[in-house]
Amino acid sequence: MSQSLPAILEEWKCMDEQYQNIQDTYKIYVQKLDEISKLQSSCSASISNQRRRLKEITQSIKRCSNDLTAEEAKSIEEMNGKIKTRPNLFLEMESFLPKKNGIYLNLVLGSVNVTLLSKQAKFAYKDEYEKFKLCLTVILLVFSFICYFFINFRFVDAILNFLLVWYYCTLTIRESVLITNGSRIKGWWVFHHYISTFLSGVMLTWPDGHLYKVFRNQFIAYSLYQSFVQCLQCYYQSGCLYRLRALGERHNMDLTMEGFQSWMWRGLTFLLPFLFFGHFWQLFNSLSLFGMAKLPDCKEWQVLACGLCFLILFTGNFFTTVAVVRHKIKSKNETKAKNQ
Ligand code: COA
């Protein structure tokens, strides 16, 4: 429908006013961005300065901790208590400040800033990571199922292994971003994904000989089982994430934390038998491969390399999981004692 000229002029006037408003808002936005970037630099500089001074003051306290009066000892003790909590508080602050990427992220992404500046954005990224993991795990589960029961063809196995390499590579990048944003993922789980990438890469290059055929079904069955366990693990970890989000503030709401912990323990006690079974399957794979490596007709280096990878995976997974569970039991007891 065509408009008359006065109506067009009126609309243009209105649009022009709106444009002025946009310009003003944009100017304020740029100004605030500039202020934020200055505040970020000043906060980061002050934190590094405080860290250095904390170190110095701790050493000075050590040096003059002999021959103290009761009052001096008390104030030193108070000071020590505060000094101990400061590094964690600084770490929490730093998770909201831009920082330089580590070597890995620098190599993969360059020096782009990956710090997410709000709690919601961090939760959303983690949530998306869990969904990505679940989605890929289901695809891997279906793929391994098909390879185990229906298709025994080296080319299709190669696609499965390639998918595994790509999946684990992507996880290492996403986890590095999560760590930069204050996630407490233990270094071992990231290392675990590097080893798994290497292992799947080696499986990809293993030629289709007699030994490959012997180990193939065991490996595919293991992949199938691992995908199944990872689905359970994703369900558990998304559950933890949603409950933590519902708590609002993390780490410092002990009352509601108890409710969270009771859910977490129910999830963990269900999950742990499956996890440990998976770890012993890794050990079994490694022993089978070491047995194969001793055979006189074993010429492929992949046998020993995969055996070693499985052994490292078993050792790291088993001991880290035991350490995680022990730590959780300890903090559960501490929370109980606090609330009594
Ligand atoms: N991969 C990636 N991230 C992991 C992880 C894993 N295996 N285990 C823990 N995390 C993350 C958590 O999501 C959490 O992140 P956040 O700080 O961003 O919230 C952080 O590390 C700390 O988690 P934590 O409280 O120590 O453990 P949890 O309760 O989340 O999970 C286990 C505990 C035991 C279930 C988990 O570590 C696990 O599944 N381990 C076994 C993995 C394994 O062996 N896989 C092979 C199966 S055959």
Boltz pocket constraint, residues with backbone or C-beta under 6 A from the ligand:
constraints:
  - pocket:
      binder: B
      contacts: [[A, 126], [A, 178], [A, 182], [A, 183], [A, 184], [A, 185], [A, 186], [A, 189], [A, 226], [A, 229], [A, 233], [A, 236], [A, 237], [A, 240], [A, 271], [A, 274], [A, 275], [A, 278], [A, 279], [A, 317], [A, 321], [A, 324]]
      max_distance: 6.0
